[in-house]
Amino acid sequence: QVQLVESGGGLAQPGGSLRLSCAASGINFGLYTMGWYRQAPGKQRELVATITRTGNTIYPDSVKGRFTASRDNAKKTMYLQMNSLKPEDTAVYYCNRAPNPGDYWGKGTLVTVSP
């Protein structure tokens, strides 16, 4: 059974930083391109970072230069370093395969950016 457990969210001030983690189990993690997604209230889920098996990354313009994804295949864990946070980054953040996510979603981790 695939499990994805996100953690590290919380409250941050604008301009602040947070580091998210995603622990995977039940999946051959090292074989897949993975992604970080987020869903803000009233909005659709969006892909904010893609990281290939070998660590190459792709970001949309909305987070480019501020977010950095990384992964440790041996630990089946991936990370999202978020800097220069903005109020519009407020959302629940999830990890999953990318760009086509699997049916298994974790509970996500809530990031709130507010003064």
C-alpha positions as semicolon CSV with decimal commas, in nm:
position;residue;x (nm);y (nm);z (nm)
1;Q;0,000;0,000;0,000
2;V;0,141;0,336;-0,104
3;Q;0,172;0,595;0,169
4;L;0,288;0,952;0,129
5;V;0,331;1,152;0,448
6;E;0,394;1,523;0,422
7;S;0,523;1,730;0,711
8;G;0,690;2,058;0,793
9;G;0,412;2,303;0,728
10;G;0,314;2,579;0,962
11;L;0,278;2,952;0,993
12;A;0,536;3,176;0,834
13;Q;0,560;3,548;0,786
14;P;0,591;3,696;0,439
15;G;0,954;3,669;0,337
16;G;1,007;3,374;0,566
17;S;1,106;3,016;0,497
18;L;0,977;2,667;0,556
19;R;1,108;2,324;0,464
20;L;0,862;2,051;0,381
21;S;0,932;1,680;0,383
22;C;0,757;1,388;0,216
23;A;0,819;1,033;0,330
24;A;0,713;0,761;0,088
25;S;0,649;0,394;0,147
26;G;0,501;0,114;-0,058
27;I;0,639;0,264;-0,377
28;N;0,964;0,212;-0,566
29;F;1,042;0,577;-0,497
30;G;1,372;0,596;-0,681
31;L;1,214;0,500;-1,012
32;Y;0,971;0,787;-1,032
33;T;0,967;1,153;-1,113
34;M;0,797;1,312;-0,815
35;G;0,630;1,642;-0,755
36;W;0,511;1,884;-0,495
37;Y;0,156;2,004;-0,539
38;R;-0,048;2,259;-0,352
39;Q;-0,413;2,341;-0,320
40;A;-0,529;2,676;-0,193
41;P;-0,883;2,728;-0,062
42;G;-1,127;2,741;-0,349
43;K;-0,863;2,663;-0,609
44;Q;-0,754;2,359;-0,803
45;R;-0,451;2,161;-0,706
46;E;-0,139;2,280;-0,890
47;L;0,205;2,136;-0,944
48;V;0,471;2,363;-0,795
49;A;0,785;2,152;-0,826
50;T;0,890;1,850;-1,028
51;I;1,199;1,647;-0,949
52;T;1,326;1,364;-1,166
53;R;1,483;1,044;-1,042
54;T;1,826;1,202;-1,077
55;G;1,734;1,531;-0,914
56;N;1,664;1,757;-1,209
57;T;1,396;2,007;-1,122
58;I;1,128;2,211;-1,295
59;Y;0,926;2,494;-1,142
60;P;0,645;2,716;-1,261
61;D;0,716;3,087;-1,276
62;S;0,510;3,145;-0,961
63;V;0,772;2,978;-0,741
64;K;1,086;2,977;-0,955
65;G;1,382;3,116;-0,767
66;R;1,207;3,077;-0,432
67;F;1,133;2,704;-0,402
68;T;1,388;2,425;-0,425
69;A;1,298;2,058;-0,441
70;S;1,537;1,781;-0,349
71;R;1,519;1,412;-0,277
72;D;1,701;1,130;-0,106
73;N;1,614;0,811;-0,289
74;A;1,782;0,591;-0,030
75;K;1,555;0,737;0,238
76;K;1,251;0,750;0,009
77;T;1,212;1,110;0,110
78;M;1,177;1,435;-0,077
79;Y;1,195;1,793;0,040
80;L;1,075;2,136;-0,059
81;Q;1,270;2,435;0,064
82;M;1,048;2,739;0,040
83;N;1,205;3,082;0,074
84;S;1,075;3,436;0,031
85;L;0,728;3,311;0,109
86;K;0,428;3,515;-0,002
87;P;0,070;3,515;0,124
88;E;-0,034;3,356;-0,204
89;D;0,177;3,051;-0,114
90;T;-0,080;2,968;0,152
91;A;-0,214;2,622;0,070
92;V;-0,208;2,258;0,165
93;Y;0,101;2,100;0,013
94;Y;0,116;1,742;-0,112
95;C;0,367;1,515;-0,275
96;N;0,295;1,258;-0,542
97;R;0,422;1,128;-0,871
98;A;0,453;1,390;-1,142
99;P;0,331;1,506;-1,378
100;N;0,063;1,237;-1,359
101;P;-0,010;1,176;-0,992
102;G;-0,119;0,840;-0,860
103;D;-0,451;0,788;-0,691
104;Y;-0,286;0,783;-0,351
105;W;-0,275;1,122;-0,181
106;G;-0,147;1,192;0,166
107;K;-0,315;1,428;0,408
108;G;-0,085;1,710;0,305
109;T;0,073;1,974;0,523
110;L;-0,076;2,319;0,567
111;V;0,138;2,623;0,494
112;T;0,001;2,957;0,604
113;V;0,184;3,275;0,515
114;S;0,056;3,571;0,708
115;P;0,197;3,871;0,897
